[in-house]
């Protein structure tokens, strides 16, 4: 009924559609729920997101919830395709979490109490650090810091 070429072409087109569906899924602020703490995501300066290799998006009200989700093993790191955080200075705009810079300052409260702000570039992060104090982190430094302070049980 189908020749080999048709089957091969169909298979590639399905794989192409699947592979192209791994992308960010914008947060619907005021409606979407955090996949870690189950609170409604309301502050568009702090949202975060993981997209797995199958294209499913996991949404978080803050970078600290996303980090705790990863550290607690709610998702295996090899299954993560993309990670996003929101730049504090660009509300509602996702940036690559692994290339971003982070500031923990008790002068800048975040939704879940970690006083964690995300910035797309080091210059802006440094300006906020100069103004508000605290500690600057890269993504890997931040993950290691959270691993050191996070207990292994959930919530």
C-alpha positions, 0 to 999 in steps of 0.5 A: 500500500505504501512504498518505502519512500513514503514511509521514510518521508512520513517518519522524518516529517513526524520526527521533525515536528516532534523535534521542533516542539521543544521550545519555551511555553510562555507563563500565563501569569495569574493562571499557571501554577508552579510545578514545584510549590503549586502556588499560582505564578503571579510576578512576571519578574521571577518566572522560570521554566524547564522544557524536557526533551519531549517538549513538556514545559514545567513552570515555576514562580521563581528560579529557586523553585526550579532549582529545588525541582532539579535538586530534588530529582523531580526531573532527571538532568539528562532529560532537560532540554532547555532552562529559562529564567526571567531577567528581573529588568525585563519582566515576562521575558525568558532568558537562557538560565545557564547563561544568566547571572544571579544575585542573592541579596536580602535587599531584593525579595523574591517570591519564595524567599530566597532573595534570588534575582536573575539577569541575562548579562553580567553587567546588569547583575554587577550593577544590581550587586553594587547597589543592593549588595549580596552575592553574585553567581553563575548558573553552576555556582548557583546550582552548587550553592542550592545543593549545599543548602537544600535538604533532600526531602521535598517541601 
